[in-house]
Amino acid sequence: MKQQLNVDLLCLYCQQKLKGENNRSYQPGDSIKCDACGKPNDYDRVIEVAQQKAIEFIKSQTDGEIDITIDKPDVK
Ligand SMILES: [Zn+2]
């Protein structure tokens, strides 16, 4: 049985969920401003942290097929 895992992108400084700016596409090298603390988060680093969390989660689960979906601000 397949499962889906959604991972929120979190601010590297205050751990609040990053929403991104409306109608804006983010690309590698961009920074995402945090609504909560106002600090710019490096896009690549934020994605990296989210992916790491997903991997850790999967490792903590019993073996099974899991599809990983990472929510990016640019798909909103
Ligand atoms: Zn923040």
N, CA, C, O and the ligand as a Tripos MOL2 file, in Angstrom:
@<TRIPOS>MOLECULE
protein
  305   303    77     0     0
PROTEIN
NO_CHARGES

@<TRIPOS>ATOM
      1 N           0.8370   -1.2020    0.0000 N.3       1 MET1
      2 CA          0.0000    0.0000    0.0000 C.3       1 MET1
      3 C           0.8700    1.2480    0.0000 C.2       1 MET1
      4 O           1.8010    1.3830    0.7940 O.2       1 MET1
      5 N           0.5420    2.1510   -0.9080 N.am      2 LYS2
      6 CA          1.3250    3.3860   -0.9830 C.3       2 LYS2
      7 C           0.7680    4.4620   -0.0550 C.2       2 LYS2
      8 O          -0.4320    4.5380    0.2080 O.2       2 LYS2
      9 N           1.6760    5.2710    0.4180 N.am      3 GLN3
     10 CA          1.2810    6.3920    1.2600 C.3       3 GLN3
     11 C           1.8910    7.6540    0.6850 C.2       3 GLN3
     12 O           2.8510    7.6000   -0.0830 O.2       3 GLN3
     13 N           1.3280    8.7860    1.0610 N.am      4 GLN4
     14 CA          1.9000   10.0460    0.6100 C.3       4 GLN4
     15 C           2.3360   10.8570    1.8200 C.2       4 GLN4
     16 O           1.6460   10.9250    2.8370 O.2       4 GLN4
     17 N           3.4910   11.4620    1.6770 N.am      5 LEU5
     18 CA          4.0370   12.2620    2.7710 C.3       5 LEU5
     19 C           4.2380   13.7080    2.3140 C.2       5 LEU5
     20 O           4.9580   13.9790    1.3530 O.2       5 LEU5
     21 N           3.5980   14.6070    3.0110 N.am      6 ASN6
     22 CA          3.7930   16.0290    2.7020 C.3       6 ASN6
     23 C           4.6790   16.6500    3.7680 C.2       6 ASN6
     24 O           4.4480   16.4780    4.9650 O.2       6 ASN6
     25 N           5.6850   17.3670    3.3220 N.am      7 VAL7
     26 CA          6.6100   17.9960    4.2610 C.3       7 VAL7
     27 C           6.5370   19.5150    4.1020 C.2       7 VAL7
     28 O           6.7120   20.0480    3.0070 O.2       7 VAL7
     29 N           6.2810   20.1830    5.1900 N.am      8 ASP8
     30 CA          6.2370   21.6480    5.1450 C.3       8 ASP8
     31 C           7.6460   22.2140    5.0680 C.2       8 ASP8
     32 O           8.5930   21.6430    5.6100 O.2       8 ASP8
     33 N           7.7690   23.3450    4.3860 N.am      9 LEU9
     34 CA          9.0460   24.0480    4.3760 C.3       9 LEU9
     35 C           9.0510   24.9800    5.5810 C.2       9 LEU9
     36 O           8.1680   25.8250    5.7290 O.2       9 LEU9
     37 N          10.0380   24.8200    6.4250 N.am     10 LEU10
     38 CA         10.0990   25.6070    7.6490 C.3      10 LEU10
     39 C          11.2380   26.6220    7.6350 C.2      10 LEU10
     40 O          12.2950   26.4020    7.0430 O.2      10 LEU10
     41 N          10.9820   27.7400    8.3100 N.am     11 CYS11
     42 CA         12.0080   28.7690    8.4570 C.3      11 CYS11
     43 C          13.2070   28.1740    9.1870 C.2      11 CYS11
     44 O          13.0470   27.4740   10.1870 O.2      11 CYS11
     45 N          14.3980   28.4530    8.6880 N.am     12 LEU12
     46 CA         15.6130   27.9160    9.2980 C.3      12 LEU12
     47 C          15.9100   28.5750   10.6320 C.2      12 LEU12
     48 O          16.6980   28.0650   11.4290 O.2      12 LEU12
     49 N          15.2710   29.7170   10.8700 N.am     13 TYR13
     50 CA         15.5610   30.4790   12.0920 C.3      13 TYR13
     51 C          14.5320   30.2700   13.1960 C.2      13 TYR13
     52 O          14.8910   30.0710   14.3560 O.2      13 TYR13
     53 N          13.2240   30.3150   12.8250 N.am     14 CYS14
     54 CA         12.1950   30.2160   13.8730 C.3      14 CYS14
     55 C          11.3020   28.9800   13.7110 C.2      14 CYS14
     56 O          10.4100   28.7560   14.5280 O.2      14 CYS14
     57 N          11.5310   28.1820   12.6740 N.am     15 GLN15
     58 CA         10.8040   26.9300   12.4590 C.3      15 GLN15
     59 C           9.3210   27.1130   12.1260 C.2      15 GLN15
     60 O           8.5370   26.1690   12.2250 O.2      15 GLN15
     61 N           8.9420   28.3280   11.7320 N.am     16 GLN16
     62 CA          7.5620   28.5360   11.3090 C.3      16 GLN16
     63 C           7.4430   28.1260    9.8450 C.2      16 GLN16
     64 O           8.4260   28.1280    9.1030 O.2      16 GLN16
     65 N           6.2170   27.7730    9.4410 N.am     17 LYS17
     66 CA          6.0070   27.3410    8.0640 C.3      17 LYS17
     67 C           6.2020   28.5160    7.1080 C.2      17 LYS17
     68 O           5.6760   29.6060    7.3300 O.2      17 LYS17
     69 N           6.9680   28.2750    6.0380 N.am     18 LEU18
     70 CA          7.1940   29.3140    5.0380 C.3      18 LEU18
     71 C           6.0790   29.2760    4.0050 C.2      18 LEU18
     72 O           5.7720   28.2180    3.4570 O.2      18 LEU18
     73 N           5.4850   30.4030    3.7430 N.am     19 LYS19
     74 CA          4.3890   30.4600    2.7790 C.3      19 LYS19
     75 C           4.8550   30.9490    1.4120 C.2      19 LYS19
     76 O           4.2750   30.5870    0.3880 O.2      19 LYS19
     77 N           5.8730   31.7490    1.3970 N.am     20 GLY20
     78 CA          6.3230   32.3080    0.1310 C.3      20 GLY20
     79 C           5.4220   33.4500   -0.2800 C.2      20 GLY20
     80 O           4.3400   33.6420    0.2750 O.2      20 GLY20
     81 N           5.8790   34.2020   -1.2560 N.am     21 GLU21
     82 CA          5.0830   35.3380   -1.7300 C.3      21 GLU21
     83 C           4.1260   34.8810   -2.8130 C.2      21 GLU21
     84 O           4.4380   33.9760   -3.5860 O.2      21 GLU21
     85 N           2.9600   35.5090   -2.8680 N.am     22 ASN22
     86 CA          1.9660   35.1500   -3.8740 C.3      22 ASN22
     87 C           2.4830   35.4050   -5.2800 C.2      22 ASN22
     88 O           3.2020   36.3710   -5.5370 O.2      22 ASN22
     89 N           2.0970   34.5120   -6.1800 N.am     23 ASN23
     90 CA          2.4380   34.6590   -7.5930 C.3      23 ASN23
     91 C           3.9350   34.7550   -7.8450 C.2      23 ASN23
     92 O           4.3750   35.3860   -8.8070 O.2      23 ASN23
     93 N           4.6980   34.1350   -6.9880 N.am     24 ARG24
     94 CA          6.1270   34.1650   -7.2050 C.3      24 ARG24
     95 C           6.6810   32.7450   -7.3060 C.2      24 ARG24
     96 O           6.3440   31.8760   -6.5020 O.2      24 ARG24
     97 N           7.5200   32.5290   -8.2870 N.am     25 SER25
     98 CA          8.1610   31.2320   -8.4330 C.3      25 SER25
     99 C           9.5570   31.3070   -7.8310 C.2      25 SER25
    100 O          10.3260   32.2290   -8.1040 O.2      25 SER25
    101 N           9.8570   30.3280   -7.0190 N.am     26 TYR26
    102 CA         11.1790   30.2990   -6.4120 C.3      26 TYR26
    103 C          12.0720   29.3220   -7.1520 C.2      26 TYR26
    104 O          11.6440   28.2520   -7.5840 O.2      26 TYR26
    105 N          13.3020   29.7170   -7.2800 N.am     27 GLN27
    106 CA         14.2710   28.8740   -7.9600 C.3      27 GLN27
    107 C          15.5050   28.7500   -7.0940 C.2      27 GLN27
    108 O          15.7180   29.5440   -6.1770 O.2      27 GLN27
    109 N          16.3310   27.7330   -7.3950 N.am     28 PRO28
    110 CA         17.5800   27.5880   -6.6410 C.3      28 PRO28
    111 C          18.3640   28.9010   -6.6370 C.2      28 PRO28
    112 O          18.5180   29.5450   -7.6740 O.2      28 PRO28
    113 N          18.8490   29.2820   -5.4770 N.am     29 GLY29
    114 CA         19.5870   30.5240   -5.3670 C.3      29 GLY29
    115 C          18.7490   31.6570   -4.8090 C.2      29 GLY29
    116 O          19.2840   32.6670   -4.3510 O.2      29 GLY29
    117 N          17.4110   31.4880   -4.8470 N.am     30 ASP30
    118 CA         16.5210   32.5100   -4.2960 C.3      30 ASP30
    119 C          16.4770   32.4020   -2.7770 C.2      30 ASP30
    120 O          16.9340   31.4230   -2.1880 O.2      30 ASP30
    121 N          15.9120   33.4410   -2.1590 N.am     31 SER31
    122 CA         15.6880   33.3670   -0.7280 C.3      31 SER31
    123 C          14.2040   33.5930   -0.4690 C.2      31 SER31
    124 O          13.5520   34.3700   -1.1670 O.2      31 SER31
    125 N          13.6830   32.9120    0.5310 N.am     32 ILE32
    126 CA         12.2740   33.0240    0.8890 C.3      32 ILE32
    127 C          12.1800   33.7760    2.2040 C.2      32 ILE32
    128 O          12.7280   33.3370    3.2160 O.2      32 ILE32
    129 N          11.4850   34.9120    2.1920 N.am     33 LYS33
    130 CA         11.3550   35.6940    3.4060 C.3      33 LYS33
    131 C          10.3270   35.0580    4.3280 C.2      33 LYS33
    132 O           9.2330   34.6910    3.9010 O.2      33 LYS33
    133 N          10.6960   34.9310    5.6040 N.am     34 CYS34
    134 CA          9.7980   34.3420    6.5870 C.3      34 CYS34
    135 C           8.7890   35.3850    7.0690 C.2      34 CYS34
    136 O           9.1540   36.5020    7.4380 O.2      34 CYS34
    137 N           7.5090   34.9940    7.0550 N.am     35 ASP35
    138 CA          6.4650   35.9080    7.5290 C.3      35 ASP35
    139 C           6.5800   36.1760    9.0240 C.2      35 ASP35
    140 O           6.2680   37.2660    9.5030 O.2      35 ASP35
    141 N           7.0290   35.1670    9.7400 N.am     36 ALA36
    142 CA          7.0870   35.2760   11.1940 C.3      36 ALA36
    143 C           8.2390   36.1390   11.7130 C.2      36 ALA36
    144 O           8.0260   37.0320   12.5320 O.2      36 ALA36
    145 N           9.4570   35.8740   11.2390 N.am     37 CYS37
    146 CA         10.6020   36.6050   11.7770 C.3      37 CYS37
    147 C          11.2430   37.5540   10.7610 C.2      37 CYS37
    148 O          12.1110   38.3520   11.1170 O.2      37 CYS37
    149 N          10.8170   37.4680    9.5000 N.am     38 GLY38
    150 CA         11.3140   38.3940    8.4870 C.3      38 GLY38
    151 C          12.6820   38.1080    7.9360 C.2      38 GLY38
    152 O          13.2070   38.8930    7.1460 O.2      38 GLY38
    153 N          13.2760   36.9970    8.3340 N.am     39 LYS39
    154 CA         14.6160   36.6840    7.8440 C.3      39 LYS39
    155 C          14.5440   35.9470    6.5180 C.2      39 LYS39
    156 O          13.6160   35.1730    6.2830 O.2      39 LYS39
    157 N          15.5300   36.1890    5.6410 N.am     40 PRO40
    158 CA         15.5580   35.4950    4.3600 C.3      40 PRO40
    159 C          16.1310   34.0850    4.5060 C.2      40 PRO40
    160 O          17.2130   33.8810    5.0570 O.2      40 PRO40
    161 N          15.3670   33.1270    3.9930 N.am     41 ASN41
    162 CA         15.8250   31.7360    4.0380 C.3      41 ASN41
    163 C          16.3470   31.3170    2.6740 C.2      41 ASN41
    164 O          15.7080   31.5750    1.6530 O.2      41 ASN41
    165 N          17.4930   30.6790    2.6540 N.am     42 ASP42
    166 CA         18.0540   30.1870    1.4030 C.3      42 ASP42
    167 C          17.1950   29.0470    0.8850 C.2      42 ASP42
    168 O          17.0220   28.0330    1.5630 O.2      42 ASP42
    169 N          16.6590   29.2140   -0.3180 N.am     43 TYR43
    170 CA         15.7450   28.2380   -0.9000 C.3      43 TYR43
    171 C          16.3280   26.8270   -0.9280 C.2      43 TYR43
    172 O          15.6760   25.8720   -0.5050 O.2      43 TYR43
    173 N          17.5350   26.7010   -1.4200 N.am     44 ASP44
    174 CA         18.1590   25.3850   -1.5360 C.3      44 ASP44
    175 C          18.3000   24.7010   -0.1800 C.2      44 ASP44
    176 O          18.0990   23.4940   -0.0480 O.2      44 ASP44
    177 N          18.6520   25.5020    0.8210 N.am     45 ARG45
    178 CA         18.8610   24.9590    2.1640 C.3      45 ARG45
    179 C          17.5320   24.5020    2.7800 C.2      45 ARG45
    180 O          17.4640   23.4690    3.4460 O.2      45 ARG45
    181 N          16.4840   25.2910    2.5430 N.am     46 VAL46
    182 CA         15.1620   24.9560    3.0630 C.3      46 VAL46
    183 C          14.6670   23.6350    2.4640 C.2      46 VAL46
    184 O          14.1110   22.7850    3.1600 O.2      46 VAL46
    185 N          14.8850   23.4890    1.1560 N.am     47 ILE47
    186 CA         14.4820   22.2550    0.4760 C.3      47 ILE47
    187 C          15.2850   21.0760    1.0200 C.2      47 ILE47
    188 O          14.7560   19.9870    1.2450 O.2      47 ILE47
    189 N          16.5630   21.3230    1.2220 N.am     48 GLU48
    190 CA         17.4460   20.2780    1.7200 C.3      48 GLU48
    191 C          16.9900   19.7740    3.0930 C.2      48 GLU48
    192 O          16.9610   18.5700    3.3480 O.2      48 GLU48
    193 N          16.6370   20.7120    3.9650 N.am     49 VAL49
    194 CA         16.1770   20.3570    5.3050 C.3      49 VAL49
    195 C          14.8740   19.5680    5.2380 C.2      49 VAL49
    196 O          14.6910   18.5910    5.9640 O.2      49 VAL49
    197 N          13.9640   20.0060    4.3540 N.am     50 ALA50
    198 CA         12.6820   19.3240    4.1990 C.3      50 ALA50
    199 C          12.8830   17.8970    3.6970 C.2      50 ALA50
    200 O          12.2270   16.9650    4.1620 O.2      50 ALA50
    201 N          13.7940   17.7390    2.7470 N.am     51 GLN51
    202 CA         14.0680   16.4120    2.2040 C.3      51 GLN51
    203 C          14.6660   15.5100    3.2790 C.2      51 GLN51
    204 O          14.3440   14.3250    3.3670 O.2      51 GLN51
    205 N          15.5360   16.0910    4.0880 N.am     52 GLN52
    206 CA         16.1710   15.3380    5.1620 C.3      52 GLN52
    207 C          15.1310   14.8370    6.1590 C.2      52 GLN52
    208 O          15.1970   13.7050    6.6390 O.2      52 GLN52
    209 N          14.1600   15.7180    6.4590 N.am     53 LYS53
    210 CA         13.0930   15.3430    7.3870 C.3      53 LYS53
    211 C          12.2660   14.1970    6.8250 C.2      53 LYS53
    212 O          11.8820   13.2750    7.5440 O.2      53 LYS53
    213 N          11.9990   14.2730    5.5250 N.am     54 ALA54
    214 CA         11.2090   13.2290    4.8740 C.3      54 ALA54
    215 C          11.9410   11.8940    4.9400 C.2      54 ALA54
    216 O          11.3420   10.8510    5.2040 O.2      54 ALA54
    217 N          13.2360   11.9450    4.6970 N.am     55 ILE55
    218 CA         14.0420   10.7260    4.7300 C.3      55 ILE55
    219 C          14.0620   10.1300    6.1310 C.2      55 ILE55
    220 O          13.9560    8.9160    6.3020 O.2      55 ILE55
    221 N          14.2010   11.0030    7.1370 N.am     56 GLU56
    222 CA         14.2230   10.5240    8.5180 C.3      56 GLU56
    223 C          12.8910    9.8910    8.8920 C.2      56 GLU56
    224 O          12.8400    8.8800    9.5930 O.2      56 GLU56
    225 N          11.8070   10.5100    8.4070 N.am     57 PHE57
    226 CA         10.4800    9.9940    8.6960 C.3      57 PHE57
    227 C          10.3140    8.5970    8.1070 C.2      57 PHE57
    228 O           9.8190    7.6820    8.7640 O.2      57 PHE57
    229 N          10.7370    8.4560    6.8630 N.am     58 ILE58
    230 CA         10.6040    7.1730    6.1770 C.3      58 ILE58
    231 C          11.4200    6.1030    6.8850 C.2      58 ILE58
    232 O          10.9760    4.9650    7.0350 O.2      58 ILE58
    233 N          12.6040    6.4760    7.3140 N.am     59 LYS59
    234 CA         13.4500    5.5170    8.0230 C.3      59 LYS59
    235 C          12.8140    5.0690    9.3270 C.2      59 LYS59
    236 O          13.0270    3.9420    9.7750 O.2      59 LYS59
    237 N          12.0260    5.9600    9.9390 N.am     60 SER60
    238 CA         11.4000    5.6420   11.2160 C.3      60 SER60
    239 C          10.1670    4.7600   11.0380 C.2      60 SER60
    240 O           9.6460    4.2090   12.0070 O.2      60 SER60
    241 N           9.7140    4.6330    9.8180 N.am     61 GLN61
    242 CA          8.5260    3.8230    9.5430 C.3      61 GLN61
    243 C           8.9180    2.3900    9.2030 C.2      61 GLN61
    244 O          10.0690    2.1030    8.8720 O.2      61 GLN61
    245 N           7.9470    1.5080    9.2920 N.am     62 THR62
    246 CA          8.2130    0.1420    8.8520 C.3      62 THR62
    247 C           8.3600    0.1620    7.3430 C.2      62 THR62
    248 O           7.8700    1.0780    6.6820 O.2      62 THR62
    249 N           9.0200   -0.8260    6.8020 N.am     63 ASP63
    250 CA          9.2530   -0.8130    5.3670 C.3      63 ASP63
    251 C           7.9410   -0.8950    4.5860 C.2      63 ASP63
    252 O           7.0270   -1.6380    4.9450 O.2      63 ASP63
    253 N           7.8760   -0.1250    3.5270 N.am     64 GLY64
    254 CA          6.6860   -0.0430    2.6930 C.3      64 GLY64
    255 C           6.9550    1.0140    1.6580 C.2      64 GLY64
    256 O           7.9030    1.7890    1.7870 O.2      64 GLY64
    257 N           6.1460    1.0540    0.6480 N.am     65 GLU65
    258 CA          6.3560    2.0430   -0.3980 C.3      65 GLU65
    259 C           5.7460    3.3740   -0.0030 C.2      65 GLU65
    260 O           4.5780    3.4380    0.3820 O.2      65 GLU65
    261 N           6.5150    4.4120   -0.0950 N.am     66 ILE66
    262 CA          6.0240    5.7400    0.2560 C.3      66 ILE66
    263 C           6.4070    6.7300   -0.8390 C.2      66 ILE66
    264 O           7.5730    6.8350   -1.2200 O.2      66 ILE66
    265 N           5.4110    7.4500   -1.3360 N.am     67 ASP67
    266 CA          5.6910    8.5210   -2.2840 C.3      67 ASP67
    267 C           5.9470    9.7910   -1.5070 C.2      67 ASP67
    268 O           5.1960   10.1190   -0.5880 O.2      67 ASP67
    269 N           6.9870   10.5040   -1.8570 N.am     68 ILE68
    270 CA          7.3170   11.7330   -1.1480 C.3      68 ILE68
    271 C           6.9280   12.9370   -1.9910 C.2      68 ILE68
    272 O           7.3490   13.0670   -3.1400 O.2      68 ILE68
    273 N           6.1220   13.8100   -1.4100 N.am     69 THR69
    274 CA          5.7730   15.0630   -2.0710 C.3      69 THR69
    275 C           6.2220   16.1990   -1.1700 C.2      69 THR69
    276 O           5.8580   16.2610    0.0040 O.2      69 THR69
    277 N           7.0120   17.0880   -1.7310 N.am     70 ILE70
    278 CA          7.4830   18.2230   -0.9530 C.3      70 ILE70
    279 C           6.7590   19.4790   -1.4290 C.2      70 ILE70
    280 O           6.8350   19.8560   -2.5980 O.2      70 ILE70
    281 N           6.0600   20.1140   -0.4980 N.am     71 ASP71
    282 CA          5.3260   21.3300   -0.8510 C.3      71 ASP71
    283 C           6.2820   22.4950   -1.0360 C.2      71 ASP71
    284 O           6.9840   22.9050   -0.1120 O.2      71 ASP71
    285 N           6.2890   23.0130   -2.2500 N.am     72 LYS72
    286 CA          7.1320   24.1690   -2.5350 C.3      72 LYS72
    287 C           6.2560   25.4010   -2.7160 C.2      72 LYS72
    288 O           5.1490   25.3100   -3.2480 O.2      72 LYS72
    289 N           6.7460   26.5390   -2.2780 N.am     73 PRO73
    290 CA          5.9730   27.7710   -2.4340 C.3      73 PRO73
    291 C           5.6030   28.0660   -3.8910 C.2      73 PRO73
    292 O           4.6050   28.7390   -4.1470 O.2      73 PRO73
    293 N           6.3790   27.5800   -4.8260 N.am     74 ASP74
    294 CA          6.1290   27.9490   -6.2240 C.3      74 ASP74
    295 C           5.0090   27.1570   -6.8970 C.2      74 ASP74
    296 O           4.6810   27.4140   -8.0560 O.2      74 ASP74
    297 N           4.4210   26.1980   -6.1840 N.am     75 VAL75
    298 CA          3.3250   25.4580   -6.7930 C.3      75 VAL75
    299 C           1.9870   26.0080   -6.3220 C.2      75 VAL75
    300 O           0.9340   25.5200   -6.7310 O.2      75 VAL75
    301 N           2.0250   27.0120   -5.4730 N.am     76 LYS76
    302 CA          0.7760   27.5790   -4.9640 C.3      76 LYS76
    303 C           0.0790   28.4010   -6.0520 C.2      76 LYS76
    304 O          -0.9920   28.9600   -5.8130 O.2      76 LYS76
    305 ZN         11.2730   32.7790   10.6550 Zn       77 ZN77
@<TRIPOS>BOND
     1     1     2 1
     2     2     3 1
     3     3     4 2
     4     3     5 am
     5     5     6 1
     6     6     7 1
     7     7     8 2
     8     7     9 am
     9     9    10 1
    10    10    11 1
    11    11    12 2
    12    11    13 am
    13    13    14 1
    14    14    15 1
    15    15    16 2
    16    15    17 am
    17    17    18 1
    18    18    19 1
    19    19    20 2
    20    19    21 am
    21    21    22 1
    22    22    23 1
    23    23    24 2
    24    23    25 am
    25    25    26 1
    26    26    27 1
    27    27    28 2
    28    27    29 am
    29    29    30 1
    30    30    31 1
    31    31    32 2
    32    31    33 am
    33    33    34 1
    34    34    35 1
    35    35    36 2
    36    35    37 am
    37    37    38 1
    38    38    39 1
    39    39    40 2
    40    39    41 am
    41    41    42 1
    42    42    43 1
    43    43    44 2
    44    43    45 am
    45    45    46 1
    46    46    47 1
    47    47    48 2
    48    47    49 am
    49    49    50 1
    50    50    51 1
    51    51    52 2
    52    51    53 am
    53    53    54 1
    54    54    55 1
    55    55    56 2
    56    55    57 am
    57    57    58 1
    58    58    59 1
    59    59    60 2
    60    59    61 am
    61    61    62 1
    62    62    63 1
    63    63    64 2
    64    63    65 am
    65    65    66 1
    66    66    67 1
    67    67    68 2
    68    67    69 am
    69    69    70 1
    70    70    71 1
    71    71    72 2
    72    71    73 am
    73    73    74 1
    74    74    75 1
    75    75    76 2
    76    75    77 am
    77    77    78 1
    78    78    79 1
    79    79    80 2
    80    79    81 am
    81    81    82 1
    82    82    83 1
    83    83    84 2
    84    83    85 am
    85    85    86 1
    86    86    87 1
    87    87    88 2
    88    87    89 am
    89    89    90 1
    90    90    91 1
    91    91    92 2
    92    91    93 am
    93    93    94 1
    94    94    95 1
    95    95    96 2
    96    95    97 am
    97    97    98 1
    98    98    99 1
    99    99   100 2
   100    99   101 am
   101   101   102 1
   102   102   103 1
   103   103   104 2
   104   103   105 am
   105   105   106 1
   106   106   107 1
   107   107   108 2
   108   107   109 am
   109   109   110 1
   110   110   111 1
   111   111   112 2
   112   111   113 am
   113   113   114 1
   114   114   115 1
   115   115   116 2
   116   115   117 am
   117   117   118 1
   118   118   119 1
   119   119   120 2
   120   119   121 am
   121   121   122 1
   122   122   123 1
   123   123   124 2
   124   123   125 am
   125   125   126 1
   126   126   127 1
   127   127   128 2
   128   127   129 am
   129   129   130 1
   130   130   131 1
   131   131   132 2
   132   131   133 am
   133   133   134 1
   134   134   135 1
   135   135   136 2
   136   135   137 am
   137   137   138 1
   138   138   139 1
   139   139   140 2
   140   139   141 am
   141   141   142 1
   142   142   143 1
   143   143   144 2
   144   143   145 am
   145   145   146 1
   146   146   147 1
   147   147   148 2
   148   147   149 am
   149   149   150 1
   150   150   151 1
   151   151   152 2
   152   151   153 am
   153   153   154 1
   154   154   155 1
   155   155   156 2
   156   155   157 am
   157   157   158 1
   158   158   159 1
   159   159   160 2
   160   159   161 am
   161   161   162 1
   162   162   163 1
   163   163   164 2
   164   163   165 am
   165   165   166 1
   166   166   167 1
   167   167   168 2
   168   167   169 am
   169   169   170 1
   170   170   171 1
   171   171   172 2
   172   171   173 am
   173   173   174 1
   174   174   175 1
   175   175   176 2
   176   175   177 am
   177   177   178 1
   178   178   179 1
   179   179   180 2
   180   179   181 am
   181   181   182 1
   182   182   183 1
   183   183   184 2
   184   183   185 am
   185   185   186 1
   186   186   187 1
   187   187   188 2
   188   187   189 am
   189   189   190 1
   190   190   191 1
   191   191   192 2
   192   191   193 am
   193   193   194 1
   194   194   195 1
   195   195   196 2
   196   195   197 am
   197   197   198 1
   198   198   199 1
   199   199   200 2
   200   199   201 am
   201   201   202 1
   202   202   203 1
   203   203   204 2
   204   203   205 am
   205   205   206 1
   206   206   207 1
   207   207   208 2
   208   207   209 am
   209   209   210 1
   210   210   211 1
   211   211   212 2
   212   211   213 am
   213   213   214 1
   214   214   215 1
   215   215   216 2
   216   215   217 am
   217   217   218 1
   218   218   219 1
   219   219   220 2
   220   219   221 am
   221   221   222 1
   222   222   223 1
   223   223   224 2
   224   223   225 am
   225   225   226 1
   226   226   227 1
   227   227   228 2
   228   227   229 am
   229   229   230 1
   230   230   231 1
   231   231   232 2
   232   231   233 am
   233   233   234 1
   234   234   235 1
   235   235   236 2
   236   235   237 am
   237   237   238 1
   238   238   239 1
   239   239   240 2
   240   239   241 am
   241   241   242 1
   242   242   243 1
   243   243   244 2
   244   243   245 am
   245   245   246 1
   246   246   247 1
   247   247   248 2
   248   247   249 am
   249   249   250 1
   250   250   251 1
   251   251   252 2
   252   251   253 am
   253   253   254 1
   254   254   255 1
   255   255   256 2
   256   255   257 am
   257   257   258 1
   258   258   259 1
   259   259   260 2
   260   259   261 am
   261   261   262 1
   262   262   263 1
   263   263   264 2
   264   263   265 am
   265   265   266 1
   266   266   267 1
   267   267   268 2
   268   267   269 am
   269   269   270 1
   270   270   271 1
   271   271   272 2
   272   271   273 am
   273   273   274 1
   274   274   275 1
   275   275   276 2
   276   275   277 am
   277   277   278 1
   278   278   279 1
   279   279   280 2
   280   279   281 am
   281   281   282 1
   282   282   283 1
   283   283   284 2
   284   283   285 am
   285   285   286 1
   286   286   287 1
   287   287   288 2
   288   287   289 am
   289   289   290 1
   290   290   291 1
   291   291   292 2
   292   291   293 am
   293   293   294 1
   294   294   295 1
   295   295   296 2
   296   295   297 am
   297   297   298 1
   298   298   299 1
   299   299   300 2
   300   299   301 am
   301   301   302 1
   302   302   303 1
   303   303   304 2
@<TRIPOS>SUBSTRUCTURE
     1 MET1         2 RESIDUE 1 A MET
     2 LYS2         6 RESIDUE 1 A LYS
     3 GLN3        10 RESIDUE 1 A GLN
     4 GLN4        14 RESIDUE 1 A GLN
     5 LEU5        18 RESIDUE 1 A LEU
     6 ASN6        22 RESIDUE 1 A ASN
     7 VAL7        26 RESIDUE 1 A VAL
     8 ASP8        30 RESIDUE 1 A ASP
     9 LEU9        34 RESIDUE 1 A LEU
    10 LEU10       38 RESIDUE 1 A LEU
    11 CYS11       42 RESIDUE 1 A CYS
    12 LEU12       46 RESIDUE 1 A LEU
    13 TYR13       50 RESIDUE 1 A TYR
    14 CYS14       54 RESIDUE 1 A CYS
    15 GLN15       58 RESIDUE 1 A GLN
    16 GLN16       62 RESIDUE 1 A GLN
    17 LYS17       66 RESIDUE 1 A LYS
    18 LEU18       70 RESIDUE 1 A LEU
    19 LYS19       74 RESIDUE 1 A LYS
    20 GLY20       78 RESIDUE 1 A GLY
    21 GLU21       82 RESIDUE 1 A GLU
    22 ASN22       86 RESIDUE 1 A ASN
    23 ASN23       90 RESIDUE 1 A ASN
    24 ARG24       94 RESIDUE 1 A ARG
    25 SER25       98 RESIDUE 1 A SER
    26 TYR26      102 RESIDUE 1 A TYR
    27 GLN27      106 RESIDUE 1 A GLN
    28 PRO28      110 RESIDUE 1 A PRO
    29 GLY29      114 RESIDUE 1 A GLY
    30 ASP30      118 RESIDUE 1 A ASP
    31 SER31      122 RESIDUE 1 A SER
    32 ILE32      126 RESIDUE 1 A ILE
    33 LYS33      130 RESIDUE 1 A LYS
    34 CYS34      134 RESIDUE 1 A CYS
    35 ASP35      138 RESIDUE 1 A ASP
    36 ALA36      142 RESIDUE 1 A ALA
    37 CYS37      146 RESIDUE 1 A CYS
    38 GLY38      150 RESIDUE 1 A GLY
    39 LYS39      154 RESIDUE 1 A LYS
    40 PRO40      158 RESIDUE 1 A PRO
    41 ASN41      162 RESIDUE 1 A ASN
    42 ASP42      166 RESIDUE 1 A ASP
    43 TYR43      170 RESIDUE 1 A TYR
    44 ASP44      174 RESIDUE 1 A ASP
    45 ARG45      178 RESIDUE 1 A ARG
    46 VAL46      182 RESIDUE 1 A VAL
    47 ILE47      186 RESIDUE 1 A ILE
    48 GLU48      190 RESIDUE 1 A GLU
    49 VAL49      194 RESIDUE 1 A VAL
    50 ALA50      198 RESIDUE 1 A ALA
    51 GLN51      202 RESIDUE 1 A GLN
    52 GLN52      206 RESIDUE 1 A GLN
    53 LYS53      210 RESIDUE 1 A LYS
    54 ALA54      214 RESIDUE 1 A ALA
    55 ILE55      218 RESIDUE 1 A ILE
    56 GLU56      222 RESIDUE 1 A GLU
    57 PHE57      226 RESIDUE 1 A PHE
    58 ILE58      230 RESIDUE 1 A ILE
    59 LYS59      234 RESIDUE 1 A LYS
    60 SER60      238 RESIDUE 1 A SER
    61 GLN61      242 RESIDUE 1 A GLN
    62 THR62      246 RESIDUE 1 A THR
    63 ASP63      250 RESIDUE 1 A ASP
    64 GLY64      254 RESIDUE 1 A GLY
    65 GLU65      258 RESIDUE 1 A GLU
    66 ILE66      262 RESIDUE 1 A ILE
    67 ASP67      266 RESIDUE 1 A ASP
    68 ILE68      270 RESIDUE 1 A ILE
    69 THR69      274 RESIDUE 1 A THR
    70 ILE70      278 RESIDUE 1 A ILE
    71 ASP71      282 RESIDUE 1 A ASP
    72 LYS72      286 RESIDUE 1 A LYS
    73 PRO73      290 RESIDUE 1 A PRO
    74 ASP74      294 RESIDUE 1 A ASP
    75 VAL75      298 RESIDUE 1 A VAL
    76 LYS76      302 RESIDUE 1 A LYS
    77 ZN77       305 GROUP 0 **** ****
